[in-house]
Amino acid sequence: MVRVRAMRTLENAMRRWGFYRVAGCDEVGRGCLAGPVVAGAVILDPRCYIPRLADSKTVTALEREHLYDLITRKALAWSVAAVQPAEIDALNIHRASLEAMRRAVMAIAPLPDMIIVDAFRIPDLLIAQRGVPKGDRRCSAIAAASIVAKVTRDREMVVHDASDPRYGYAHHKGYATAEHLAAVARYGYSPFHRRSFKPQSSLFDTMAHPPSAEFE
C-alpha cells in the first residue's frame, strides 16, 4: 500500500467551527481469525506537530512503535478499548468493531466534542461525529488512532504467542495466513479464536489433534 501522509485539514476546519477537542477514532483486527478487535481514540494537540503520521497499514512495525510513543506523549488525550473473541462471536464482527470504537471514545475524559471516524458512524453516542471515507489515510487524528490501536493489539498478540506458541501469533498477529491456517488445522481452535469467522469456521469445528495439556 502506498504511504500517504495524513493531514490536519479537516481537524483544523472543525476547530474553526468551534469544536476544539476533535477525536479521531479507528479500529484494527477486524479481519482476523483470532484475537480481539481493538479501537483507538486520539485527540491530537494542535500545538504539537507529529511528523510522518500515516495509516498504520502503510508504515513499518518499527515506525509504528516510534509513532505510538510520540502520539501517547504529545496527544491531548488518547485511549484504547478491545472487544474479545467471545464477545465478537456474540455480537458479530461489525457490531463488535463499532462497540470497541464506542468504548474507546467514552474512555476519554473529558469527552471530545467532535469525533471523526474512519468510514463509519458510531451508534449510541450523544456526541457530534462525522464518518470520513478512507479517513485513516486522510486525517491525522484517525491515522494516530489506527497506530495506537495497531500497536496495542500487536503487543497483546505477542503476549498470547508467548503463552501458547503453537499458532504463531507473534508472526501473523491473528490474520489468516497459511501458517495460521495450518496451525488451526493441526491443533483445532483455542479460546482465543473467533468461531464466527465464516470462511474458516469448518476448521474450528473439527479438532483432529486435541491440544496438549501443556497449553490447556
C-alpha positions as CSV (number, residue, x, y, z in Angstrom):
1,M,0.0,0.0,0.0
2,V,1.3,3.5,-0.9
3,R,2.1,5.6,2.1
4,V,0.2,8.9,2.1
5,R,0.9,11.4,4.9
6,A,-2.3,12.2,6.8
7,M,-3.3,15.8,7.1
8,R,-4.9,18.0,9.7
9,T,-7.1,19.9,7.2
10,L,-10.4,18.6,8.4
11,E,-9.5,18.8,12.1
12,N,-8.4,22.4,11.7
13,A,-11.6,23.3,9.9
14,M,-13.6,21.7,12.8
15,R,-11.7,23.7,15.3
16,R,-12.5,26.9,13.4
17,W,-16.2,25.8,13.7
18,G,-15.9,25.7,17.5
19,F,-15.0,22.0,18.0
20,Y,-11.7,22.1,19.9
21,R,-11.5,18.5,21.3
22,V,-11.6,16.6,18.0
23,A,-11.0,12.9,18.4
24,G,-10.0,10.6,15.6
25,C,-11.2,7.0,16.0
26,D,-10.3,3.8,14.2
27,E,-10.2,0.0,14.8
28,V,-7.8,-2.8,13.9
29,G,-8.2,-6.6,13.8
30,R,-11.5,-6.7,12.0
31,G,-10.4,-9.4,9.6
32,C,-8.5,-11.7,11.9
33,L,-9.2,-15.3,12.8
34,A,-8.0,-14.8,16.4
35,G,-7.6,-12.1,19.0
36,P,-9.6,-9.0,19.8
37,V,-10.8,-6.1,17.7
38,V,-9.1,-3.1,19.2
39,A,-10.1,0.6,18.7
40,G,-8.1,3.7,19.4
41,A,-9.3,7.3,20.0
42,V,-6.9,10.2,19.9
43,I,-7.2,13.9,20.4
44,L,-4.1,15.5,18.9
45,D,-2.7,18.7,20.4
46,P,-2.9,21.3,17.6
47,R,0.3,22.9,19.0
48,C,2.3,19.7,18.8
49,Y,3.1,18.5,15.3
50,I,3.8,14.8,14.9
51,P,5.7,14.2,11.6
52,R,5.1,11.2,9.3
53,L,1.7,10.3,10.6
54,A,0.0,7.9,8.2
55,D,-2.4,4.9,8.2
56,S,-1.0,2.2,10.4
57,K,-1.1,-0.3,7.5
58,T,1.3,1.8,5.4
59,V,4.2,2.1,8.0
60,T,6.6,-0.5,9.3
61,A,6.3,-2.1,12.7
62,L,9.4,-0.1,13.9
63,E,7.9,3.2,12.6
64,R,4.6,2.4,14.4
65,E,6.3,1.9,17.7
66,H,8.1,5.2,17.3
67,L,4.9,7.0,16.3
68,Y,3.0,5.3,19.2
69,D,5.5,6.8,21.7
70,L,5.1,10.2,20.1
71,I,1.3,10.1,20.0
72,T,0.9,8.9,23.6
73,R,3.3,11.5,24.9
74,K,2.1,14.5,22.8
75,A,-1.7,14.0,22.4
76,L,-4.1,15.9,24.5
77,A,-5.9,12.6,25.3
78,W,-5.9,9.0,24.0
79,S,-7.5,5.7,24.8
80,V,-7.8,2.2,23.5
81,A,-10.6,-0.4,24.0
82,A,-11.0,-4.0,23.0
83,V,-13.7,-6.5,22.3
84,Q,-12.5,-10.0,22.9
85,P,-13.3,-13.1,20.7
86,A,-16.2,-14.5,22.8
87,E,-18.0,-11.1,22.6
88,I,-17.2,-10.8,18.9
89,D,-18.9,-14.2,18.3
90,A,-21.9,-13.0,20.3
91,L,-22.2,-9.6,18.5
92,N,-20.8,-10.3,15.0
93,I,-17.6,-8.5,13.9
94,H,-19.2,-5.4,12.5
95,R,-21.1,-4.6,15.7
96,A,-18.1,-5.6,17.8
97,S,-15.9,-3.1,15.9
98,L,-18.4,-0.3,16.5
99,E,-18.6,-1.3,20.1
100,A,-14.8,-1.2,20.5
101,M,-14.8,2.3,19.0
102,R,-17.7,3.5,21.2
103,R,-15.8,2.3,24.3
104,A,-12.6,4.0,23.2
105,V,-14.3,7.3,22.7
106,M,-16.1,7.0,26.1
107,A,-12.8,6.3,27.9
108,I,-11.5,9.8,27.1
109,A,-12.0,12.3,29.9
110,P,-13.3,14.9,29.4
111,L,-15.2,13.6,26.4
112,P,-14.4,15.0,22.9
113,D,-16.9,17.5,21.4
114,M,-16.4,16.0,17.9
115,I,-15.4,12.6,16.6
116,I,-14.1,11.8,13.2
117,V,-14.2,8.1,12.3
118,D,-12.7,6.0,9.5
119,A,-15.7,5.3,7.2
120,F,-18.4,4.5,9.8
121,R,-20.5,6.4,12.3
122,I,-20.5,5.1,15.9
123,P,-24.0,4.3,17.2
124,D,-25.2,5.2,20.7
125,L,-23.1,8.3,21.2
126,L,-24.6,11.7,22.0
127,I,-21.5,13.4,20.5
128,A,-21.2,15.1,17.1
129,Q,-19.4,12.9,14.7
130,R,-18.5,12.5,11.0
131,G,-17.6,9.4,9.1
132,V,-14.7,10.0,6.7
133,P,-14.2,7.6,3.8
134,K,-10.5,6.5,3.8
135,G,-10.1,8.6,6.9
136,D,-7.1,6.7,8.2
137,R,-5.2,7.9,5.1
138,R,-6.6,11.4,5.1
139,C,-7.0,12.6,8.7
140,S,-4.1,12.8,11.1
141,A,-6.2,12.1,14.2
142,I,-7.7,9.0,12.6
143,A,-4.2,7.8,11.5
144,A,-3.0,8.4,15.0
145,A,-5.9,6.3,16.4
146,S,-5.1,3.5,14.0
147,I,-1.5,3.4,15.1
148,V,-2.3,3.4,18.8
149,A,-4.8,0.6,18.2
150,K,-2.5,-1.4,16.0
151,V,0.5,-1.3,18.4
152,T,-1.7,-2.2,21.3
153,R,-3.2,-5.1,19.6
154,D,0.1,-6.4,18.2
155,R,1.6,-6.3,21.7
156,E,-1.3,-8.3,23.0
157,M,-0.8,-10.9,20.3
158,V,2.9,-11.3,21.2
159,V,1.9,-11.9,24.8
160,H,-0.5,-14.7,23.7
161,D,2.2,-16.1,21.5
162,A,4.4,-16.5,24.5
163,S,1.8,-18.3,26.4
164,D,0.7,-20.5,23.5
165,P,3.3,-20.6,20.7
166,R,1.5,-23.3,18.6
167,Y,-0.3,-20.8,16.4
168,G,2.4,-18.3,15.6
169,Y,0.6,-15.2,16.8
170,A,3.8,-13.1,17.1
171,H,4.3,-13.5,13.3
172,H,0.8,-13.1,11.8
173,K,-1.0,-11.3,14.7
174,G,-4.1,-13.5,14.2
175,Y,-4.6,-12.9,10.5
176,A,-5.5,-15.8,8.2
177,T,-2.0,-16.6,6.9
178,A,-1.1,-20.0,5.5
179,E,0.9,-20.6,8.7
180,H,-2.0,-19.8,10.9
181,L,-4.5,-21.9,9.0
182,A,-2.1,-24.9,9.1
183,A,-1.8,-24.5,12.9
184,V,-5.6,-24.4,13.3
185,A,-6.0,-27.5,11.1
186,R,-3.4,-29.3,13.2
187,Y,-4.4,-28.2,16.8
188,G,-8.0,-27.0,16.4
189,Y,-9.3,-23.8,17.8
190,S,-8.3,-22.2,21.0
191,P,-10.3,-19.9,23.3
192,F,-8.5,-17.0,21.6
193,H,-10.1,-17.8,18.2
194,R,-13.3,-16.4,16.8
195,R,-15.6,-19.3,15.9
196,S,-17.9,-17.0,14.0
197,F,-15.2,-16.2,11.3
198,K,-17.2,-17.7,8.4
199,P,-14.5,-18.5,5.7
200,Q,-12.7,-20.9,8.1
201,S,-15.5,-21.9,10.5
202,S,-15.2,-25.5,9.4
203,L,-11.7,-25.6,10.6
204,F,-12.9,-24.6,14.1
205,D,-15.5,-27.3,14.2
206,T,-13.0,-30.2,13.9
207,M,-10.1,-30.9,16.2
208,A,-8.2,-33.8,14.6
209,H,-5.4,-33.2,17.2
210,P,-6.7,-32.0,20.5
211,P,-4.5,-29.5,22.3
212,S,-1.9,-31.0,24.7
213,A,-2.2,-30.4,28.4
214,E,0.7,-28.0,28.3
215,F,-1.5,-25.4,26.6
216,E,-4.9,-26.1,28.2
